[in-house]
Amino acid sequence: MPEENGHTGLVKKILDDASVDILEERVIAYIVRELHSGRKMSKILNDPYVRNRVNEERLNELLENEEVVGAVEEELEKAFSKWDFKFKN
């Protein structure tokens, strides 16, 4: 196999980084979709689809993604809107 020169190595790194970004975007989309379908976050995070695609450290970073945070907030709003928090005197 021929040795990689500087340019080939750079192109390979760029393509590898792009494939990681695509993979992470798919995991984010999966988490958001599953949250909106009513699954619990703990179940989603332990799902083989997620576990087989990102390590624990990267998963923690993905959970800070604005799409994931937004989906969590929406689901919390739905859950809390069902309850009446008015206190009677």
N, C-alpha and C positions, 0 to 999 in steps of 0.2 A: 504494500500500500504506500503510495507516495506521501512524503512528509508534507504537513500543512505549512504554508507560508503565512505571514502575518495577515494578509488580506483574507485568505480562506478561513483562518481561525476566527477573524472578526465577523465574517458573514455567518459562520456556524454559531457563534455566540448570539448574534442578533436573532437568528432563526430559533434557537433554543429558548431565548427570552420571550419571543413572541408566542411560542407554543405554550410556555408556562402561563403567560397572561391569558391566553384563550382558555386553558384548562381552569384557571382560577375564576374567570368570568362565568364559566359553565357551572362551577361549584356554587358561586354566589347566586346565579339564577335558580339553581336547584333548591338552595336553602330558602330563598324568597318564595318560590312556587309552593314548596311544601308547607311553609308557615301559613300562607294564604289558604291552603287546602285544609288547614285545621290541625296539622300534626304538631306535636310538642317539640320544642327546640331540642330537648335532651335526646329524643328519638332520632331527630334529623342528624344531629351531630355524631351519633353513633352508627348511623347508616353506613353500610359498606361502600356506597357510592361516594360518600364524602371521605371516609377513612382511607380508601384506596387511592385517592387522588391528591390529598394534601397531608403534610405532617402536622403534628400538634401545634408547633410554633407558627406555621403559616396559617393554620386554621384560626388561631387567635387573632392574627392580623386581619384575616378576611372578615371576621365578625365585627370589626370596626368599620367596615365598608358602609357608605351612606345608604346603599340599597337595602342591606341587611338591617341596619339600624332603623330605617324607615318602615320596613315591613314589621319589625318587632313593635314599634310604636303604634302602628295601625292595628295590630292584633290586640295590643293592650287596651287601646281606646275602645275597640269593639267589646272586649271583655268587661271593662269597667262601665260602659254605657248601659249594660244590662242591669246594673245594680243602682239602687237609689241610696245615696249617701247622706241624705238629709236626716238630721237628728231631730227627734220630737222632744219637746219640753214637757 
